Each structure stands twice: as C-alpha cells, then as structure tokens.
C-alpha cells in the first residue's frame, strides 16, 4: 500500500506501568498510538487498541476491494474480491469485530 502511515503490522503492547496501551510497529517497536484507559473499562481500552492495531490491514483490504471493484467486469475479478473478502474477515477478527 502507498499510504504515508507507519507500515504494519501493528501490535498492542500492554507493558506500561500506568495501564495505558501502546500500539507499536512490530519490526521497530515504534509507538504509533497510545490508548489511555482513563474513563473507560480495561476491556473497552483493549478493544480500542486492537481496532487501531488492525488499521493497516483493514486499509490494505479496503484498497484491494476498491481496485477489484473498479475492474469488476474483467476476468478473474471475482476471485480477487473473494480473496479480499477473506482477508477482510481475518482483519476484522484480529480487531475483535465479528
């Protein structure tokens, strides 16, 4: 993908002493975002962190679907859409969305 964001995959790191959750780029351990758990339950903060961490995968799948749809009348397009749909399901599951 050609986005200007930090490349994925992103992971949730829950090793902060203050209870906040960092979302880090897996290869460099570069912090991409922090979820502050103040004012929310631990479960909601963790769900939010996993949703943020899934963003690069969700964006990549969205681009794949948009490109496939643009070529929907061409041979092989349905296979690409089916593959992207499976990838979308996996990314949503990783984000805790079913």
C-alpha positions, 0 to 999 in steps of 0.5 A, a space after each residue: 500500500 502507498 499510504 504515508 502511515 507507519 507500515 504494519 503490522 501493528 501490535 498492542 503492547 500492554 507493558 506500561 506501568 500506568 495501564 495505558 496501551 501502546 500500539 507499536 510497529 512490530 519490526 521497530 517497536 515504534 509507538 504509533 498510538 497510545 490508548 489511555 484507559 482513563 474513563 473507560 473499562 480495561 476491556 473497552 481500552 483493549 478493544 480500542 487498541 486492537 481496532 487501531 492495531 488492525 488499521 493497516 490491514 483493514 486499509 490494505 483490504 479496503 484498497 484491494 476491494 476498491 481496485 477489484 471493484 473498479 475492474 469488476 467486469 474483467 476476468 478473474 475479478 471475482 476471485 480477487 474480491 473473494 480473496 479480499 473478502 477473506 482477508 477482510 474477515 481475518 482483519 476484522 477478527 484480529 480487531 475483535 469485530 465479528 
